[in-house]
Amino acid sequence: MRHAPRGGRSRIDVRPLRDTDLPAAALVLRRAFGTFLGAADPDRFMADRDYVGSRWPAGPDASFAAVADGEIVGSNFLTRWGSVGFFGPLTVTPERWDQGVATRLLEPTLARFDEWGLAHAGLYTFPQSAKHVGLYQRFGFWPRALTAVMSRPVRGPGTVPTLLSTLPEEEREAVVADCRTLTGAIYDGLDVEPAIRAVATRALGETVLVRDGDRVAAFAVCHCGAGSEAGTGVCYVKFGAVRPGPGAAARFGALLDGCIALAHARGLTQVDAGVSLAREQAFEAMRAAGFRIAILGVCMHRPNEPGYHRPGVYVLDDWR
């Protein structure tokens, strides 16, 4: 996708992100977030986390690069979890801010979402930035409840959790299918199998299981340590969910305990997890378990509906 230059600016081409683009895209991401958040050395900001390499393998139709004068000046990554999709990080190098690069990246992003036939789409952004919120509103996204990324130190070993990777190979496919059934009961068509597969095939972490007999009662897809989306010393819950219905609160407590125990077993010192404040029971349960707010963001939704961000739902995620 090409756009002619205006006012002397270089033409911006938008195309699929290639494997050879990954180092440049990672640098743009660090510089964009580091500059916006006032880091002393933006080029090294979050250098121990890999948002680019962990998301690009999702497929050639799920990431885009903005290119000017042969250089990567921005990128965007799309995630599809069945009937639900979200995008980000969408980043633009600071020298190109306010030149329409983000808008040009959003055009193929939303076209791809339409091709996928999503029931619900969204993103996570800075609630204090009128520029960010206003941009996404122009594309039909609406800010709803705040989302808290919460942290808790790891103080003890806890009970060793059941991990998907430790199950017999012939049993794992049935468990992944059971996870799909669980998420589908929370929101029709929600399926985080790509996240489960990613941590296994790219050695990003583990999937923690809470079982009730042969059934999956709860599960959490966790990134662990440097080189993943967690960062040094951190276990980051990319997605966690509890089977709805009676006993959901107890299952959620067991899931949090399992994530903390995984972190201890891996020698990590902190657990991070995101939760929409619309899921008020889940948020309160996390506070009772010793989690405290580290970052506040806002998830924006298209259409302007809660999706699975609603009371009574015990889900952990943050769409970053």
C-alpha positions in Angstrom: 0.0 0.0 0.0 1.6 3.3 -1.1 0.8 6.9 -0.4 2.3 9.8 -2.3 4.4 12.3 -0.3 2.7 15.5 0.9 4.5 18.7 1.7 7.9 17.4 1.0 7.5 14.3 3.3 8.8 11.0 2.1 6.3 8.5 0.7 5.1 5.9 3.2 4.7 2.4 2.0 2.8 -0.1 4.1 3.5 -3.8 3.6 3.7 -7.1 5.5 6.6 -7.2 8.1 9.4 -9.5 7.0 11.8 -11.5 9.2 14.7 -9.2 8.0 12.7 -6.2 9.4 12.5 -7.5 13.0 15.6 -5.8 14.5 14.6 -2.4 13.0 11.0 -2.9 14.2 12.2 -3.8 17.7 14.3 -0.6 17.8 11.4 1.6 16.7 9.2 0.0 19.4 11.8 0.7 22.1 12.4 4.2 21.0 8.7 5.0 20.6 7.7 3.8 24.1 10.9 5.0 25.7 10.5 8.5 24.3 6.8 8.7 25.2 7.4 7.5 28.7 10.5 9.7 29.3 13.1 6.9 29.6 16.7 8.1 30.0 17.8 5.9 27.1 14.9 5.2 24.8 16.9 2.9 22.6 17.4 0.5 25.5 13.9 0.8 27.0 12.4 -2.7 27.6 15.4 -4.3 25.9 14.9 -7.5 27.9 11.4 -8.0 26.5 10.5 -9.2 23.0 7.2 -8.0 21.7 8.3 -8.2 18.1 9.9 -11.6 17.8 7.1 -13.2 19.9 4.3 -11.8 17.8 5.7 -11.8 14.2 5.5 -15.6 13.8 1.7 -15.5 14.1 1.7 -15.3 10.3 2.5 -13.0 7.3 -1.0 -11.6 7.4 -0.8 -10.5 11.0 1.9 -7.8 11.0 2.6 -4.7 9.0 5.6 -2.4 8.5 5.6 1.3 7.5 8.6 2.1 5.3 10.0 5.5 4.2 13.2 5.9 2.2 13.9 2.2 2.6 13.8 2.4 6.5 11.2 0.9 8.9 9.5 3.9 10.6 6.6 2.0 12.2 4.9 -1.4 12.7 1.8 -3.0 14.0 1.0 -6.5 15.2 -2.4 -8.2 15.0 -3.6 -11.0 17.3 -6.5 -13.3 16.5 -8.1 -15.3 19.3 -10.9 -16.9 17.4 -13.8 -14.5 17.3 -11.8 -11.8 19.1 -8.9 -9.8 17.8 -6.7 -6.9 18.9 -3.8 -5.0 17.6 -0.6 -3.7 19.1 2.0 -2.6 19.8 1.4 -0.1 17.1 4.6 2.1 17.2 6.1 4.9 15.1 9.6 6.2 15.3 9.5 9.6 17.2 10.9 11.5 14.2 7.7 10.5 12.3 5.1 11.3 14.9 2.2 13.4 13.8 2.8 12.6 10.1 0.0 10.1 9.6 2.0 6.9 9.9 -0.2 5.4 12.5 -3.3 6.1 10.4 -1.7 4.4 7.4 -0.9 1.3 9.5 -4.5 1.2 10.7 -5.9 1.0 7.2 -4.7 -2.6 6.4 -5.1 -3.6 10.0 -8.8 -3.0 10.0 -9.2 -4.5 6.5 -7.6 -7.6 7.9 -9.9 -7.7 10.9 -12.8 -7.4 8.5 -11.4 -10.3 6.4 -11.2 -12.4 9.6 -14.8 -11.8 10.4 -14.2 -10.9 14.0 -17.1 -10.5 16.4 -15.2 -8.2 18.7 -12.0 -6.2 18.2 -9.9 -4.0 20.4 -6.6 -2.4 21.6 -4.9 -1.2 24.7 -3.6 2.3 24.9 -2.7 5.2 27.2 -5.8 6.6 28.9 -4.1 9.9 29.6 -3.3 10.6 25.9 -6.1 12.4 24.1 -4.1 11.9 20.9 -4.1 8.2 21.1 -7.7 7.8 22.2 -8.9 10.3 19.6 -7.0 8.5 16.8 -8.6 5.1 17.6 -12.0 6.7 18.0 -11.9 7.9 14.4 -11.7 4.2 13.4 -14.7 3.1 15.5 -13.0 2.0 18.7 -14.5 3.2 22.0 -12.8 3.4 25.4 -14.5 1.4 28.1 -13.2 0.3 31.5 -9.6 0.9 32.6 -7.3 -2.2 32.6 -4.8 -2.6 35.4 -1.5 -4.4 34.9 -1.0 -5.7 38.4 2.2 -7.0 40.1 3.0 -9.2 43.1 6.4 -10.4 44.5 7.1 -14.1 44.7 7.6 -14.9 48.4 7.4 -18.7 48.6 7.3 -21.9 46.6 3.6 -22.7 46.8 2.1 -25.9 45.3 3.8 -27.0 42.1 1.2 -26.5 39.4 0.3 -28.8 36.6 1.9 -27.7 33.4 0.7 -28.5 29.9 4.3 -29.3 28.9 4.6 -32.1 31.5 1.5 -34.0 30.3 1.9 -37.0 27.9 2.0 -35.8 24.4 -1.2 -37.8 23.5 -3.1 -35.9 26.2 -2.1 -32.4 25.3 -4.4 -32.0 22.3 -7.4 -32.9 24.4 -6.4 -30.4 27.0 -6.0 -27.6 24.4 -9.4 -28.5 23.1 -10.8 -28.3 26.6 -9.3 -24.9 27.0 -11.1 -23.8 23.9 -14.4 -25.1 25.3 -13.7 -23.1 28.5 -13.1 -19.8 26.7 -16.0 -20.4 24.4 -18.3 -20.6 27.5 -17.0 -17.1 28.5 -17.4 -15.5 25.1 -18.7 -17.3 22.0 -15.8 -18.2 19.7 -13.0 -17.0 22.0 -10.0 -19.3 21.4 -6.5 -18.6 22.7 -4.9 -21.7 21.2 -2.4 -19.5 19.2 -1.1 -18.1 22.6 -0.8 -21.6 24.0 1.1 -22.9 21.0 3.4 -19.9 21.0 4.7 -20.4 24.5 5.3 -24.1 23.7 6.9 -23.9 20.3 9.0 -20.7 21.0 10.0 -21.6 24.6 8.5 -18.4 25.9 7.1 -19.9 29.1 4.4 -22.4 30.2 0.7 -23.0 30.3 -0.5 -23.5 33.9 -3.5 -25.9 34.4 -6.0 -26.2 37.2 -7.9 -29.5 36.7 -11.1 -30.8 38.1 -10.8 -34.5 37.3 -10.3 -34.8 33.6 -11.6 -31.3 32.9 -9.7 -28.1 32.7 -11.1 -25.9 35.5 -8.7 -22.9 34.7 -5.6 -22.2 32.8 -3.0 -19.5 32.3 -0.6 -18.9 29.4 2.5 -17.5 31.0 5.6 -15.8 29.6 8.7 -16.3 31.7 11.8 -14.1 32.0 14.0 -12.2 29.6 13.5 -12.7 25.9 9.7 -13.2 26.3 7.1 -10.5 26.8 7.7 -10.7 30.6 11.2 -9.3 31.0 13.9 -10.1 33.5 12.7 -11.9 36.6 9.0 -11.7 35.7 6.3 -14.2 35.0 3.7 -12.4 32.9 0.2 -13.9 32.5 -0.5 -13.3 28.8 -4.0 -14.8 29.2 -5.7 -16.7 32.1 -9.3 -17.9 32.4 -11.5 -19.8 34.8 -14.5 -22.0 33.9 -17.6 -19.9 34.6 -20.3 -21.0 37.1 -20.4 -22.0 40.8 -16.9 -22.2 42.3 -15.3 -19.8 39.8 -13.8 -17.6 42.6 -12.1 -20.6 44.2 -10.8 -21.8 40.8 -9.4 -18.3 40.2 -7.6 -18.3 43.5 -6.1 -21.7 42.6 -5.0 -20.3 39.2 -3.2 -17.3 40.8 -1.5 -19.7 43.2 -0.3 -21.8 40.3 1.1 -18.9 38.4 3.0 -17.8 41.6 4.3 -21.3 42.1 5.5 -21.4 38.4 7.4 -18.2 38.9 9.1 -19.5 42.0 10.0 -22.8 40.2 11.6 -20.7 37.4 13.6 -18.6 39.8 11.5 -15.5 39.0 10.8 -12.8 41.5 7.5 -11.2 40.3 4.2 -12.1 38.7 2.4 -9.6 36.4 -1.1 -9.9 35.1 -3.6 -7.6 33.5 -7.3 -7.4 34.5 -10.1 -5.2 33.2 -11.6 -3.2 36.1 -15.0 -4.1 34.6 -14.2 -7.6 35.9 -14.7 -6.3 39.4 -14.7 -9.7 41.2 -11.4 -10.7 39.5 -9.8 -7.4 40.3 -10.8 -7.6 44.0 -9.6 -11.2 44.2 -6.2 -10.1 42.8 -5.9 -7.3 45.4 -6.7 -9.8 48.1 -4.0 -12.1 46.8 -1.4 -9.3 47.2 -1.4 -7.9 43.6 -1.0 -4.1 43.3 -1.6 -1.9 40.3 1.7 -1.1 38.4 0.2 0.3 35.2 -3.2 1.6 34.2 -4.3 1.5 30.6 -7.6 1.5 28.8 -9.0 -1.1 26.4 -10.9 0.3 23.4 -13.5 -1.8 21.8 -15.2 -2.1 18.4 -18.2 -2.4 18.6 -18.8 -0.4 21.7 -19.7 -3.5 23.7 -18.1 -5.2 26.7 -17.3 -8.5 25.1 -15.8 -10.6 27.8 -14.8 -7.5 29.9 -17.7 -7.7 32.3 -18.6 -8.5 35.9 -18.6 -12.1 36.9 -15.9 -13.1 34.4 -12.6 -14.3 35.8 -10.2 -13.6 33.0 -6.6 -12.2 33.0 -5.4 -10.3 29.9 -4.6 -6.7 28.9 -4.4 -6.5 25.0 -1.0 -4.9 25.1 
